[in-house]
Amino acid sequence: MGGKHPRSFITDGDLSMANAIAKVCPDADHRLCTWYIEENAKRHLHGDALTKFRRLVYEVMKADEFERRWCAFKNRDNVPEKELWLAMMYALREKWAAAYTDGRYFLGMRSNQRSEGLNSRIHSHLDRKMSLIDVIEHFMCCVSRMRRNEAEMDARASQSVPFTKISAARFFTHVIFREVRAEIRKICKWVILEVRQLDEARRYSIASKYDHKVHGEVSCSFDGALLMGVKCYCQMMDSKEIPCSHIFTVLKYLRIDIIPQCCVAVRWTLQAKAAFPSIRTANVHEWSEQMDQYRLLRNIANEALVKASLSFERSQQVIDFFENFMREGAENEGSVNETTLGPLPAHFSASNQPSGERVLDPHKIVPKGRIPSKRLKPCRPG
């Protein structure tokens, strides 16, 4: 990842992993996987106590409300004070309770089911009697199947547009557009009661159409008439990078028909892979220091080429630079066509070389067991 730390982690609660994350990536956000919490809760709690604990896990509430409910949960359900698992979970409540994790940057995910699903695909049809070569072939088959599915979804998203008048369908992926459309349809539930100008920001008070009770505010910053930034009290834009219905209510009030750039995350658009296209092929046997250097240069060059392609003059400068570089390389090091992307390991380097020996069929081995008896054919009557 070029030395860039991940913004968030979802783990199964392993203590050594949590210590490593806190030491190596101290600024990253860390939460526990809800799937593992569910499995452990089923072993330690039963009946009504399990139901109330699940509410503490998933229901969004204030931190003080969570503390009040936790005390009531222990007192009413006769939960032992010395229950080791519950004491540990309470100490880690900021990593699993929705009261503490809501609004944090997890893109709407609460479990590591994506990686677990990948593991289950690879583990299927595996047998402990399989050889190492069979395991590698099975792994490559699973990877190629997943990449083929990804390529089909990429083609479907880039070559088709949902039948709608909403302009967001032309730059969001199909899956994300469905979530954005659901938020747009909620505009009818909200109204703007008050607009206040505070310093450089303008705040819009959002309320429900039915009770006119103020629910929160949306803060917007402008550069003249251009909307440069937006922040909502629900923190949906901060946690999932998807504009909420409150933001769309403000955009409608401002008569902005096109979603501004500050409300569009590149990761959810059709252009997310423009600078870094997916690699559809792989070779698990190929590795070298030159390949590492090549990947580093490729990642930097891809982003630079996208920026250079925006201008004809810069594109021509880049083309001239590469042509001169290749011409100098051909003069100093010989033909460019002889350059490879790195040698194969020593034990694999001769695998593609022709062999002068004649390969014969293996010797037949008679299996052990009873020799089949030769039965006499029954005589036909008459």
C-alpha positions as CSV (number, residue, x, y, z in Angstrom):
1,M,0.0,0.0,0.0
2,G,3.0,2.3,-0.5
3,G,3.5,2.8,3.2
4,K,0.0,4.2,3.7
5,H,-1.8,2.9,6.8
6,P,-5.3,1.5,6.6
7,R,-8.0,3.7,8.1
8,S,-9.9,0.9,9.9
9,F,-9.6,-2.7,10.9
10,I,-12.2,-5.4,11.7
11,T,-10.8,-8.4,13.6
12,D,-12.0,-11.4,15.5
13,G,-10.7,-10.1,18.9
14,D,-7.3,-11.7,18.9
15,L,-5.3,-9.9,21.6
16,S,-1.9,-10.2,19.9
17,M,-3.5,-8.7,16.7
18,A,-5.0,-5.9,18.6
19,N,-1.7,-5.0,20.2
20,A,0.0,-5.1,16.8
21,I,-2.6,-2.8,15.3
22,A,-2.3,-0.3,18.2
23,K,1.5,-0.3,17.8
24,V,2.0,-0.3,14.0
25,C,-1.1,1.7,13.0
26,P,-2.0,3.8,16.0
27,D,-4.2,6.2,14.0
28,A,-6.4,3.4,12.5
29,D,-9.9,2.7,13.7
30,H,-10.4,-0.8,15.1
31,R,-13.6,-2.7,15.9
32,L,-14.6,-6.4,16.6
33,C,-16.4,-8.6,14.1
34,T,-20.0,-9.0,15.0
35,W,-20.1,-12.6,13.7
36,Y,-17.6,-13.7,16.3
37,I,-19.5,-11.7,19.0
38,E,-22.7,-13.5,18.1
39,E,-21.0,-16.9,18.3
40,N,-19.5,-16.2,21.7
41,A,-22.8,-14.7,23.0
42,K,-24.7,-17.8,22.1
43,R,-22.3,-19.8,24.3
44,H,-22.5,-17.5,27.3
45,L,-26.1,-16.2,27.2
46,H,-29.5,-17.7,26.6
47,G,-33.1,-16.6,26.2
48,D,-34.0,-13.1,27.0
49,A,-30.5,-12.2,28.1
50,L,-29.2,-13.0,24.6
51,T,-31.9,-10.8,23.0
52,K,-31.1,-7.8,25.2
53,F,-27.4,-8.2,24.6
54,R,-28.0,-8.1,20.9
55,R,-29.8,-4.8,21.3
56,L,-26.8,-3.4,23.0
57,V,-24.7,-4.5,20.0
58,Y,-26.8,-3.2,17.2
59,E,-29.1,-0.4,18.4
60,V,-27.7,3.2,17.9
61,M,-27.9,5.2,21.1
62,K,-26.0,7.7,23.2
63,A,-23.1,6.5,25.3
64,D,-24.8,7.4,28.6
65,E,-27.9,5.5,27.4
66,F,-25.7,2.5,26.7
67,E,-24.2,2.6,30.2
68,R,-27.7,2.8,31.7
69,R,-29.0,-0.1,29.7
70,W,-25.9,-2.2,30.5
71,C,-26.5,-1.8,34.3
72,A,-30.1,-2.7,33.8
73,F,-29.1,-5.7,31.7
74,K,-26.8,-7.1,34.4
75,N,-29.3,-6.4,37.3
76,R,-32.6,-7.6,35.7
77,D,-31.2,-10.7,34.1
78,N,-29.2,-11.9,37.1
79,V,-25.9,-11.8,35.1
80,P,-23.1,-12.7,37.4
81,E,-20.8,-9.9,38.3
82,K,-17.8,-12.1,37.9
83,E,-18.7,-13.4,34.4
84,L,-15.3,-13.2,32.8
85,W,-16.6,-12.9,29.2
86,L,-19.1,-10.2,30.0
87,A,-16.4,-8.3,31.9
88,M,-14.1,-8.5,29.0
89,M,-16.8,-7.4,26.5
90,Y,-17.6,-4.4,28.7
91,A,-14.0,-3.3,28.7
92,L,-14.0,-3.5,24.9
93,R,-17.4,-1.9,24.4
94,E,-15.9,0.9,22.3
95,K,-15.0,-1.7,19.7
96,W,-18.4,-3.4,19.2
97,A,-21.3,-1.4,20.6
98,A,-23.2,0.7,18.0
99,A,-23.3,3.5,20.6
100,Y,-19.6,3.9,20.2
101,T,-18.9,2.6,16.6
102,D,-21.7,4.6,14.9
103,G,-20.2,7.3,12.7
104,R,-16.7,5.9,12.6
105,Y,-15.1,5.0,9.3
106,F,-16.1,1.4,8.5
107,L,-18.0,1.9,5.3
108,G,-21.1,0.3,6.7
109,M,-19.3,-3.0,7.5
110,R,-19.6,-4.7,10.9
111,S,-17.9,-8.0,10.2
112,N,-15.0,-9.5,8.2
113,Q,-17.4,-11.7,6.3
114,R,-15.7,-10.7,3.0
115,S,-12.4,-12.3,4.0
116,E,-14.2,-15.2,5.6
117,G,-16.2,-15.8,2.4
118,L,-12.9,-15.9,0.5
119,N,-11.5,-18.4,2.9
120,S,-14.6,-20.6,2.6
121,R,-14.4,-20.6,-1.2
122,I,-10.8,-21.7,-1.1
123,H,-11.4,-24.3,1.7
124,S,-14.2,-25.9,-0.3
125,H,-13.3,-29.1,-2.1
126,L,-10.0,-29.4,-0.2
127,D,-8.8,-32.7,1.1
128,R,-6.0,-33.4,3.5
129,K,-4.8,-36.1,1.1
130,M,-4.2,-33.6,-1.7
131,S,-0.7,-32.9,-2.8
132,L,0.8,-29.5,-2.7
133,I,0.5,-29.1,-6.5
134,D,-3.2,-30.0,-6.3
135,V,-3.7,-27.4,-3.6
136,I,-2.0,-24.7,-5.8
137,E,-4.1,-25.7,-8.8
138,H,-7.2,-25.5,-6.7
139,F,-6.2,-22.1,-5.4
140,M,-5.5,-20.7,-8.9
141,C,-8.8,-22.1,-10.1
142,C,-10.7,-20.3,-7.3
143,V,-8.8,-17.0,-7.9
144,S,-9.5,-17.1,-11.7
145,R,-13.2,-17.8,-11.0
146,M,-13.5,-14.8,-8.7
147,R,-11.6,-12.6,-11.1
148,R,-13.9,-13.6,-13.9
149,N,-16.9,-12.7,-11.8
150,E,-15.3,-9.4,-11.0
151,A,-14.6,-8.7,-14.7
152,E,-18.2,-9.5,-15.6
153,M,-19.5,-7.1,-12.9
154,D,-17.1,-4.4,-14.1
155,A,-18.3,-4.8,-17.7
156,R,-21.9,-4.7,-16.6
157,A,-21.4,-1.5,-14.6
158,S,-19.3,0.3,-17.3
159,Q,-21.5,-0.7,-20.2
160,S,-25.0,-0.2,-18.8
161,V,-26.8,2.6,-16.9
162,P,-29.9,2.1,-14.8
163,F,-33.1,3.4,-16.4
164,T,-33.7,6.5,-14.3
165,K,-33.5,10.3,-14.6
166,I,-31.1,10.6,-11.6
167,S,-27.7,11.8,-12.9
168,A,-25.9,9.8,-10.1
169,A,-26.6,6.6,-12.0
170,R,-23.9,7.6,-14.6
171,F,-21.0,7.8,-12.2
172,F,-21.9,5.6,-9.2
173,T,-21.6,1.8,-9.4
174,H,-24.9,-0.1,-9.6
175,V,-24.7,-1.3,-6.0
176,I,-23.9,2.1,-4.5
177,F,-26.4,3.8,-6.7
178,R,-29.2,1.8,-5.1
179,E,-28.2,3.0,-1.7
180,V,-27.9,6.6,-3.0
181,R,-31.3,6.4,-4.6
182,A,-32.8,5.1,-1.4
183,E,-31.5,8.2,0.4
184,I,-32.8,10.5,-2.3
185,R,-36.3,9.1,-2.0
186,K,-36.3,10.0,1.7
187,I,-36.2,13.8,0.9
188,C,-40.0,13.9,1.3
189,K,-39.6,13.2,5.0
190,W,-37.5,16.3,5.9
191,V,-37.8,20.1,5.8
192,I,-35.4,22.9,6.6
193,L,-36.6,25.1,9.4
194,E,-33.7,27.6,9.8
195,V,-30.6,28.7,8.0
196,R,-27.8,30.3,10.0
197,Q,-24.5,31.8,8.9
198,L,-21.6,31.1,11.4
199,D,-18.1,32.3,10.4
200,E,-17.3,30.6,7.1
201,A,-20.0,27.8,7.4
202,R,-23.7,27.9,6.8
203,R,-25.8,25.6,8.9
204,Y,-29.2,24.2,8.0
205,S,-31.5,22.9,10.7
206,I,-33.2,19.7,9.6
207,A,-36.6,18.6,11.0
208,S,-39.3,16.0,10.2
209,K,-42.3,17.1,8.2
210,Y,-44.7,15.5,10.6
211,D,-43.6,16.9,14.0
212,H,-41.3,19.8,13.1
213,K,-39.0,18.8,15.9
214,V,-35.4,19.7,15.1
215,H,-33.3,16.5,14.6
216,G,-29.9,18.0,13.7
217,E,-27.9,20.3,11.4
218,V,-26.1,20.1,8.1
219,S,-23.0,22.4,7.9
220,C,-21.9,23.6,4.5
221,S,-18.9,25.6,3.4
222,F,-18.8,27.6,0.1
223,D,-16.3,29.2,-2.1
224,G,-18.5,31.9,-3.6
225,A,-21.5,30.0,-5.0
226,L,-19.6,26.7,-5.2
227,L,-20.3,24.1,-2.5
228,M,-16.9,22.9,-1.2
229,G,-17.7,20.8,1.9
230,V,-20.6,19.4,3.7
231,K,-21.0,17.7,7.1
232,C,-24.1,16.2,8.6
233,Y,-25.0,15.4,12.2
234,C,-25.9,11.7,11.3
235,Q,-22.2,11.2,10.2
236,M,-23.3,8.9,7.3
237,M,-21.0,10.7,4.9
238,D,-18.1,10.3,7.3
239,S,-18.6,6.7,8.0
240,K,-19.9,5.3,4.7
241,E,-18.9,8.1,2.3
242,I,-22.4,8.1,0.9
243,P,-24.5,11.3,1.1
244,C,-27.5,11.0,3.4
245,S,-31.1,12.2,2.9
246,H,-30.4,15.3,5.0
247,I,-27.6,16.4,2.6
248,F,-29.9,15.8,-0.4
249,T,-32.6,17.9,1.4
250,V,-30.1,20.8,1.6
251,L,-29.1,20.3,-2.1
252,K,-32.7,20.5,-3.1
253,Y,-33.2,23.6,-1.0
254,L,-30.2,25.1,-2.8
255,R,-31.6,24.0,-6.2
256,I,-28.4,22.0,-7.0
257,D,-29.4,19.2,-9.4
258,I,-26.0,17.6,-9.8
259,I,-24.3,16.0,-6.8
260,P,-21.2,18.1,-6.0
261,Q,-17.8,16.7,-6.0
262,C,-17.4,17.0,-2.2
263,C,-20.3,14.4,-1.8
264,V,-18.8,11.8,-4.2
265,A,-16.2,9.3,-3.0
266,V,-14.0,8.0,-5.8
267,R,-14.1,4.5,-4.3
268,W,-17.8,4.2,-5.1
269,T,-17.6,5.5,-8.7
270,L,-17.1,3.8,-12.0
271,Q,-13.7,5.5,-12.3
272,A,-12.3,4.0,-9.1
273,K,-10.0,1.6,-11.1
274,A,-9.0,4.1,-13.8
275,A,-5.5,4.7,-12.4
276,F,-5.1,1.1,-11.0
277,P,-6.7,-1.4,-13.3
278,S,-7.3,-4.9,-12.0
279,I,-4.8,-7.7,-12.8
280,R,-6.7,-10.5,-14.4
281,T,-3.8,-13.0,-14.5
282,A,-1.4,-14.3,-11.9
283,N,1.6,-16.5,-11.5
284,V,2.4,-17.7,-8.0
285,H,5.8,-19.0,-9.1
286,E,7.2,-15.7,-10.3
287,W,9.0,-13.4,-7.9
288,S,12.1,-11.2,-8.0
289,E,13.4,-7.9,-6.7
290,Q,12.9,-6.5,-10.1
291,M,9.2,-7.4,-10.0
292,D,8.9,-5.5,-6.7
293,Q,10.6,-2.5,-8.3
294,Y,8.4,-2.8,-11.4
295,R,5.2,-2.8,-9.3
296,L,6.4,0.3,-7.4
297,L,7.1,2.2,-10.6
298,R,3.8,1.0,-12.2
299,N,1.7,2.3,-9.3
300,I,3.4,5.7,-9.4
301,A,3.3,5.9,-13.2
302,N,-0.4,4.9,-13.5
303,E,-1.5,7.9,-11.3
304,A,0.9,10.2,-13.1
305,L,-0.4,9.1,-16.6
306,V,-4.0,9.7,-15.6
307,K,-3.1,13.3,-14.6
308,A,-1.0,13.8,-17.7
309,S,-3.8,12.6,-20.0
310,L,-5.9,15.6,-19.0
311,S,-3.7,17.9,-21.1
312,F,-2.5,17.3,-24.6
313,E,0.8,19.2,-24.1
314,R,1.6,17.1,-21.0
315,S,0.7,13.9,-22.7
316,Q,3.0,14.7,-25.5
317,Q,5.8,15.5,-23.0
318,V,5.3,12.1,-21.4
319,I,5.3,10.3,-24.7
320,D,8.6,12.1,-25.8
321,F,10.2,11.2,-22.4
322,F,9.3,7.5,-22.7
323,E,10.5,7.3,-26.3
324,N,13.8,8.9,-25.4
325,F,14.2,6.6,-22.4
326,M,13.5,3.5,-24.5
327,R,15.8,4.7,-27.2
328,E,18.7,5.2,-24.7
329,G,18.0,1.9,-23.1
330,A,18.1,0.1,-26.5
331,E,21.5,1.7,-27.3
332,N,23.1,1.0,-23.9
333,E,21.7,-2.4,-23.0
334,G,20.7,-4.0,-26.3
335,S,17.3,-4.9,-27.7
336,V,14.4,-3.8,-25.6
337,N,12.4,-6.9,-26.6
338,E,14.8,-9.0,-24.5
339,T,13.8,-7.4,-21.3
340,T,11.8,-9.6,-18.9
341,L,9.8,-8.8,-15.8
342,G,12.1,-10.8,-13.5
343,P,13.7,-14.3,-13.5
344,L,11.9,-17.3,-12.1
345,P,13.3,-19.1,-9.1
346,A,16.1,-21.5,-9.5
347,H,14.0,-24.6,-9.1
348,F,11.5,-23.3,-11.7
349,S,13.7,-21.7,-14.2
350,A,14.1,-24.7,-16.5
351,S,10.5,-25.7,-16.6
352,N,9.8,-24.0,-20.0
353,Q,13.0,-25.3,-21.6
354,P,12.7,-28.0,-24.2
355,S,14.0,-31.4,-23.2
356,G,15.9,-33.8,-25.5
357,E,14.8,-36.9,-23.6
358,R,11.9,-39.0,-24.7
359,V,9.1,-39.2,-22.2
360,L,7.4,-42.6,-22.1
361,D,4.2,-43.8,-20.4
362,P,4.6,-44.9,-16.8
363,H,4.8,-48.6,-16.0
364,K,1.6,-50.4,-15.4
365,I,1.1,-51.5,-11.8
366,V,-1.1,-54.5,-11.0
367,P,-3.3,-53.5,-8.1
368,K,-3.6,-55.8,-5.1
369,G,-6.8,-57.7,-4.5
370,R,-8.7,-60.8,-5.6
371,I,-8.3,-61.8,-9.2
372,P,-11.7,-61.6,-10.9
373,S,-13.1,-65.1,-11.5
374,K,-13.8,-66.3,-15.0
375,R,-17.4,-67.3,-15.0
376,L,-18.7,-69.8,-17.6
377,K,-21.4,-68.6,-19.9
378,P,-24.6,-70.5,-19.3
379,C,-25.7,-72.8,-22.0
380,R,-28.9,-72.0,-23.8
381,P,-31.6,-74.7,-23.7
382,G,-32.4,-76.6,-26.9
